[in-house]
Amino acid sequence: MSPSSLDELIEALRCLPGVGPKSAQRMAYHLLQRDQRGAARLAVAMRRALEVLRHCERCNTFSEDAICPRCVNPRRDAGLLCVVEMPADLAMIEQTQSYNGLYYVLMGRVSPLDGVGPRELKLDKLLARATDGSVREVILATNFTNEGEATAHTLATLLAARGIAVSRLSRGVPVGGELEHTDIGTIAQALVERRSL
Amino acid sequence: MSPSSLDELIEALRCLPGVGPKSAQRMAYHLLQRDQRGAARLAVAMRRALEVLRHCERCNTFSEDAICPRCVNPRRDAGLLCVVEMPADLAMIEQTQSYNGLYYVLMGRVSPLDGVGPRELKLDKLLARATDGSVREVILATNFTNEGEATAHTLATLLAARGIAVSRLSRGVPVGGELEHTDIGTIAQALVERRSL
């Protein structure tokens, strides 16, 4: 008995990650009842993003141009290529202001449980980019989760086979971290990877 | 450095209830990367819902018609008017298949902390509906939360002043409930509101 356009909106909201039937319903009521303006804005933003956003041909991140502004910036060190999982990771590294090379964004990670293997991640595109003659070192900056580590391992193997220098972000005790409150896995890694002074 | 259409999508997603900056970012990446079809469908559903949905002139629920199909159904008992907070509550009561009267959907509840008083809830519309001559009893079926109870109390006062018979859903031990696992507030209410057999 409820209007079909309402049912369809509730159903369509479920394409959002982590949104089940109950929250989809809550969101629909909220938008229609309290924030029609926000809903209209969201519909426009979504349509526009779908129209204009594509993947940068060089670094694979979301871009409105064929090649994104970062990749064509001549003041960046084209010899360094930092591989991250998602644009959010790229943004974090940029915020450190301690990296001036280029990036490659995987837009995901190797995740066998979700059916994401090297082919689904289109690692060919990264390998072509890394071997285009300009890159002297690939820095693997995938997450230190199981899936991120597996991705880094896969990439390290593939890149080494092509004779490319590969490095990985260091693991260890976080800056400001107290040993008493650091997990033992991290401390163990920090011991193994200790650096001489 | 990130494309403005992506930023705008992330910002626009924050109009959804319970969605902060991090989840908005995650949702945007998910839609663009993994579910462009779902995103397109959502944009269409949202625009259409905004265009065609309005509030039923009689029961105030979302409707595509001026008066919703339920309110014009001649097989419903027009003498009973059940007041609920949201369309989801109406759906629950319908599922019981034990009510054949009509409804009034408040689309909210009295909530002083959120600045929602009798005026914001447009209780005038309900009072006009309840006094249109067809209603012989108003059943208050707002939630048994603090806000729902306050709403019921406000409504009971306003309706009684207009000489309308008012009732409230009973409180008590849930069907299938064991006393050992029922909260004492509910048991206390079930004692006070015990019914003679």
Interface residues (C-beta under 8 A of the other chain):
Chain A: M1 S2 P3 S4 S5 L6 E8 L9 E11 A12 L13 C15 L16 P17 G18 S23 Q25 R26 M27 A28 Y29 H30 L31 L32 Q33 D35 Q36 G38 A39 A40 R41 L42 A43 V44 A45 M46 R47 R48 A49 L50 V52 L53 T61 F62 S63 E64 C68 P69 R70 M86 P87 A88 A91 E94 M107 G108
Chain B: M1 S2 P3 S4 S5 L6 E8 L9 E11 A12 L13 C15 L16 P17 G18 S23 Q25 R26 M27 A28 Y29 H30 L31 L32 Q33 D35 Q36 G38 A39 A40 R41 L42 A43 V44 A45 M46 R47 R48 A49 L50 V52 L53 T61 F62 S63 E64 C68 P69 R70 M86 P87 A88 A91 E94 M107 G108
